[in-house]
Amino acid sequence: MPKILVIDDDALVRHTISRILERSGYQVVLAADGAEGVARFRAERPDLVITDLIMPEKEGIETIIEMRREDPAARIVAVSGGGRLGAMDFLVVAHKLGAREILRKPFEPAELLGCVSRALAAA
């Protein structure tokens, strides 16, 4: 059973993603921000990370960079509900920095599970 680390500062979002994943047979580890997420990443060695991009403490772009530096093969899905600053789209930046999949909030459970499946299947 693949282990997935979910990093999001919104408790409701963490809970919702966790329930969707657990009902589909995944083991889930949770973190409330990027700093906690990186610590859990080091301790748990998940098969996949799902991280929000806009968070306090350590935002998602920085989190992705740090995880990819430690493990270049890390499988990461970047999620965001906002993130446009002028012409820059943070999800596109996250993808360029190593997120295998990107997902805009709000999303349907099937969209999340599709991203997870594709990210886990990627070599």
N, C-alpha and C positions, 0 to 999 in steps of 0.2 A: 504494500500500500504506500504510494508516494506521500511524502511529507511536504506540506506547503506552509511557508511562513507568510502571514498576512500582516502588512504594516499599514495602519491608517489611524489618524488621530481622532476620527469620529467613531465612537463606541458602537453606534447603531450600524454603521457600515461594516465594521469589523465583525460584528455579530451576524449580520446578514450574509456576508461572504462566507464566514465560517460554517453557517448552517447549510448553505448551498453545497459547499465542498464536502462536508461530512456526510451529507445525505447521498453524495455520489461516491462515497467510499474512500475519500482522502483523509489523512491524518493532518490536523491543522494546529499550528503554533501561532500565537498572536503577539503583536507588539504595537504600542500606542504612538510611536514616533520613530524617526530614523535612527536615533542613538540607541534606543532599546532594540530596534530591528537588527542593527549591525551586531550587537551583542548576542542576540538570539541566533543570528546567522552563523556566527562563530561557534556557538555552543551546540546548536542543533544540526547543523549541516543539512538544511532542507534540500529536497529535490527541485523545488521551485520557490521563488519569492514573488509575491504580489505586493507592490508598493504604491501607495498614493504619492503624488508629487508635491502637493502643497501641504506642509506640516510644520509645526513648531519644532524647536530643538535642532533637528537635522532634517532638511527637506529631502524630497525623493531623488532629485538629480544627484545631490551629494552622496546620498545613500547608495545609488546605483554605481557611481564612480568608485566608491570605497569597496563595495562588494566585488565588482569586476576586477579591481586591482588585486584583491586577495585571491579571487578565483575567477580567472578569465572565462571559464566554461559555465559560470553561474547562469542559471535559467531565470530570467526576470520578466514579469509582466508589469508594465507601468499603467496606473489608473489615475484619471483626473477628471474632475467635474468643471474645472475652469482652466486657468493657466494660459491665457493669452495676454501677453504684455506687448502691446503694439502689434507688430507683424510676427512676433515669435510665438510659436506653439510649443509649449513645454513637452507635450507628448512626442512630437517629432524629434526634439532634442534628446529625450530619453531613449528613443529608438536608435538614434545615431550613436548614443553612448553605450549601447549594449542591451537594451530591453528587447527581448525577442518578440514580444507582442505588446500592443498598446490598446487600451480600452477606455472609452469616454463614458463618464457617468452622466446620466443614469443609464444602466444597462440591464438587460434581461438575464435571468439565470442561464439560459442557453448560450448567450453571447459569452458570458464568463467561462462557462464550461468548455466552449469551443476554443477560447484563448488558452486556457489551461492545457487542454489536450494537444494543441499545436505546439505550445512551448515545451511540453514534456517530450514530445516526439522529435523535436529538433535535435540534431546532433551537436 
